[in-house]
Structures are given as C-alpha cells and as structure tokens.
Amino acid sequence: MKFIIKLVVLVLLLNIITFKANAKATLSYDDIVGSDVVTGIIAKDTANFQMGELVEVIKGEKQKFYYVRSLSTNKLAWVKSSEIAIASQQNIEIEGLDKEIIENYINNKNFKTPSKYLIWVDLLRQNTHVFIKERDGYKLIKTMQCSTGLNTAPTPKGIFRISARGKWFYSNFYRQGAKHWVRFSGPYLFHSVPMDKQGKVVDNTLGKKASHGCVRLSINDSYWIYKNMPNGTIVYIN
C-alpha cells in the first residue's frame, strides 16, 4: 500500500503543469498550444511492462482496462486497472489562446477534409473550436466550453471523422443519457451534459474534465453541432 501511495504521489508531481502561452518566434505553434498527457505508473510487473514504468494513458475500457504507451520504450499494450496508478485530476489554469494563434495552429496542420468545417477539441483548455474553410485557410467561427474525459476515462487523442448522430441515448451501464449525440469514433461522442431517463440534467459541469470519455457540451451547443456539422467533418483532439 505504501508503494502505491508513493507511485500516486510521483504521478501527481509529474502531472503538475505550468503552461503559459508564449508567442515568441523561437516557439512553434505546437509549443505554444501544448498537449494534454495523462500519465500513470505501472503498479506491478505485467507481461509488457515493469513495475514503476511511466506510461501515457491513451484510452480506457469502462475503467477496467487501459491502453497505454511506455514513455521510455514507446511500447503499446493493455493493462488492468489494478496494474496502474493513474494521475489524479488537477485543477490547472491554462491561459487562453487568441484567435490568430488558434487559426494559425490549425492551418499549420494542413488538414484535408471533404467537409468545409473542422473541429478542434483542446483538451488542455477544455474548449471545442469550430472552423470553416475559406480560400486563405480555416477561420474560427465558434468556441464552446466543454468537458472531456476524466484521467481515468480519457478522451482519445487523434484525428477522427463525424460518422453518425441522434437525438437521444441512454447508457444503462453509466445510468446516464444525453441529447444531440454526434459520433466521432466508436463509442465516443459529442453530446449534451448528462441527464437521467426523464431528461433531467444530472451534472452541469463544463470547463474541466468530467466525462466518461465523450465530449460534453451545453444543451444549446450540442444541438448546434448536431444540426450543423455534416458527416465526414474532421475532429482533431489534442
């Protein structure tokens, strides 16, 4: 038990981020924006990792299994929840980005999309940005506060595409439902703040990690995504 406590303390120390957006010419836009990294420490020897190994938590499976990457060897593998100590949530204040930096960051990525729209979910700042493509690049048209996955249920990072949508869903496993869902990868969705079976909001949290991996939005913002973002739209999560 003492060893696990020490591991958790070490993970917490590794996850305390002091980040200030600094637009010096020596920095790239990736440096300015930063990236959210959820870390954990392997708590016991497994078939793929050694006890004490530092890993990045990439995604989870109902908080029972985690797909992780070793930060020393880059090895990828699944581990059980009992085999990893994951960093606790941190209330980290990250400075916002101005419109010019947001647009330049996305345009420097050179995304190719069949849709005229593009969505970027900024995990560090818990914002969802929507862009429209014009002749001279993507222009920011909407920014929405969101809540992404807890460290123990992280929202996957990467490039995805919107593929389906619906007006309502309910999960018996989580005992929560939501309005205006839009799928961007497997079980991962944009949707409204969570509700009970009767459609009553049970958690209004936005602006910090709170979900089971999906991207939560206000009821109005989730409806806007549902109505306006066509299938095929790129969703970039970082």
C-alpha positions in Angstrom: 0.0 0.0 0.0 2.8 2.4 0.9 4.4 1.7 -2.5 1.1 2.5 -4.3 0.8 5.8 -2.4 4.4 6.7 -3.4 3.6 5.9 -7.0 0.5 8.1 -7.0 2.4 11.0 -5.4 5.1 10.7 -8.1 2.4 10.7 -10.8 0.9 13.8 -9.3 4.2 15.5 -9.3 4.8 14.6 -12.9 1.4 15.9 -13.9 1.6 19.4 -12.4 1.8 21.5 -15.5 2.9 25.1 -15.5 2.0 26.3 -19.0 1.8 29.8 -20.3 1.0 30.6 -24.0 4.1 32.4 -25.3 4.2 33.5 -28.9 8.0 34.0 -29.1 9.4 33.4 -32.6 11.5 30.6 -31.2 8.4 28.6 -30.4 6.3 26.6 -32.8 2.5 26.7 -32.6 2.6 23.2 -31.2 4.8 24.5 -28.4 2.5 27.4 -27.8 -0.6 25.3 -27.7 0.8 22.4 -25.8 -0.7 18.9 -25.4 -2.6 17.2 -22.6 -0.9 14.0 -21.5 -2.4 11.7 -18.9 0.2 9.6 -17.2 0.3 6.6 -14.9 2.8 4.4 -13.3 2.7 0.6 -13.6 2.0 -0.7 -10.1 3.1 -4.3 -10.7 5.0 -6.3 -13.3 2.9 -7.3 -16.3 3.6 -9.2 -19.5 4.5 -6.0 -21.2 5.7 -3.5 -18.5 7.8 -3.4 -15.4 6.7 -2.1 -12.0 7.4 1.6 -11.8 7.4 2.2 -15.5 6.0 5.6 -16.5 3.3 5.4 -19.2 0.9 7.6 -21.1 -2.8 6.6 -20.7 -4.3 6.6 -24.2 -7.8 5.2 -23.7 -9.8 3.2 -21.2 -12.4 0.5 -21.4 -15.1 1.2 -18.8 -12.4 2.0 -16.2 -11.4 -1.7 -16.1 -8.7 -1.8 -18.7 -6.3 0.9 -20.1 -4.4 1.1 -23.4 -1.1 2.7 -22.5 2.2 3.7 -24.1 5.5 3.4 -22.3 7.3 6.8 -22.2 10.7 5.0 -22.2 10.2 2.3 -24.9 7.0 3.5 -26.7 5.6 0.0 -26.3 1.8 -0.1 -26.5 -0.4 -2.6 -24.6 -3.5 -3.0 -22.5 -3.2 -3.2 -18.7 -5.8 -3.9 -16.0 -6.9 -1.1 -13.7 -5.3 -2.9 -10.8 -1.9 -2.8 -12.6 -1.7 1.0 -13.0 -1.8 4.1 -10.8 -3.3 6.9 -12.8 -2.6 10.6 -12.1 -5.4 12.3 -10.2 -7.3 15.2 -11.7 -5.5 18.6 -11.4 -7.2 21.9 -11.4 -4.7 23.5 -13.7 -5.3 27.0 -15.0 -4.1 27.3 -18.6 -4.0 30.7 -20.3 -6.4 31.0 -23.2 -5.3 31.5 -26.8 -6.2 34.4 -29.1 -8.0 33.9 -32.4 -4.9 34.4 -34.5 -2.9 31.7 -32.7 -5.8 29.2 -32.8 -6.3 29.7 -36.6 -2.5 29.5 -37.3 -2.2 26.4 -35.2 -4.9 24.6 -37.2 -3.8 25.9 -40.6 -0.3 24.7 -40.0 -1.6 21.2 -39.6 -2.7 21.1 -43.3 -5.8 19.1 -42.7 -7.6 17.6 -45.8 -11.4 17.3 -45.3 -14.4 16.7 -47.6 -16.4 19.0 -45.3 -16.0 22.8 -45.3 -15.9 22.5 -41.5 -13.3 21.3 -39.0 -13.5 20.8 -35.2 -10.6 21.0 -32.7 -11.1 19.8 -29.1 -8.5 21.5 -27.0 -8.1 19.1 -24.0 -5.8 21.4 -22.0 -8.3 24.3 -22.0 -11.5 22.3 -22.3 -12.7 24.2 -25.4 -14.2 23.0 -28.6 -13.4 25.2 -31.6 -15.2 25.1 -34.9 -13.7 26.4 -38.2 -14.9 27.0 -41.7 -12.7 26.6 -44.7 -12.1 29.7 -46.8 -9.7 30.5 -49.6 -6.9 31.6 -47.3 -7.4 28.8 -44.7 -9.6 27.8 -41.8 -11.4 30.6 -40.0 -12.6 30.2 -36.4 -16.4 30.7 -36.2 -17.4 29.3 -32.8 -15.8 28.3 -29.5 -17.7 26.3 -26.9 -16.7 25.3 -23.4 -16.7 21.5 -23.0 -15.9 18.7 -20.6 -13.8 15.8 -21.8 -12.9 12.5 -20.1 -11.5 12.2 -16.6 -8.0 10.9 -16.4 -9.4 7.5 -15.5 -11.6 7.6 -18.6 -9.6 9.8 -21.1 -10.9 11.2 -24.3 -8.8 9.7 -27.1 -6.4 12.0 -28.9 -6.0 12.0 -32.7 -7.8 12.7 -35.9 -11.3 11.4 -36.4 -14.4 12.0 -38.6 -18.0 12.5 -37.7 -20.0 9.4 -38.8 -23.4 9.4 -37.2 -25.8 11.3 -35.0 -29.1 11.0 -33.0 -31.5 13.0 -30.8 -31.1 10.9 -27.6 -29.3 8.0 -26.0 -29.3 6.4 -22.6 -26.5 4.2 -21.1 -27.6 1.6 -18.6 -24.0 1.0 -17.6 -23.4 4.6 -16.6 -27.1 5.3 -15.8 -27.0 8.5 -17.7 -28.2 9.7 -21.1 -27.8 12.8 -23.2 -29.3 14.8 -26.1 -27.9 15.6 -29.5 -25.2 12.9 -29.8 -22.7 13.1 -32.7 -20.3 10.2 -33.1 -16.6 10.8 -34.0 -15.0 7.5 -33.0 -16.7 4.2 -31.9 -18.4 4.9 -28.6 -17.0 8.4 -28.3 -19.5 11.2 -29.0 -20.2 14.9 -28.7 -23.4 15.2 -26.6 -25.2 17.4 -24.2 -24.5 17.5 -20.4 -25.7 14.2 -18.9 -29.3 13.5 -18.0 -31.4 10.9 -16.2 -34.0 8.8 -18.0 -36.6 11.6 -17.7 -34.3 14.1 -19.4 -33.4 16.0 -16.3 -29.8 17.3 -16.2 -27.8 15.5 -13.5 -24.4 17.3 -14.0 -23.9 20.7 -15.5 -20.1 20.6 -15.2 -18.3 22.2 -18.1 -14.8 23.6 -18.4 -13.0 20.8 -16.7 -12.6 17.0 -17.2 -15.8 15.3 -16.1 -17.0 12.7 -18.7 -16.5 9.0 -19.3 -14.6 9.9 -22.5 -17.1 11.7 -24.6 -17.1 15.5 -25.2 -19.8 17.1 -23.2 -21.3 20.4 -24.3 -24.1 22.6 -23.2 -27.6 21.6 -24.5 -27.6 24.5 -26.9 -24.0 23.9 -28.2 -24.6 20.1 -28.6 -27.7 20.9 -30.7 -25.6 23.3 -32.8 -23.0 20.5 -33.5 -25.9 18.1 -34.2 -27.6 20.4 -36.7 -24.6 22.0 -38.4 -21.7 19.5 -38.6 -22.0 17.1 -41.6 -20.7 13.5 -41.6 -17.1 13.4 -42.7 -16.1 16.5 -40.8 -12.7 16.1 -39.3 -12.5 16.2 -35.5 -9.0 16.8 -34.2 -8.5 16.1 -30.5 -5.3 17.2 -28.7 
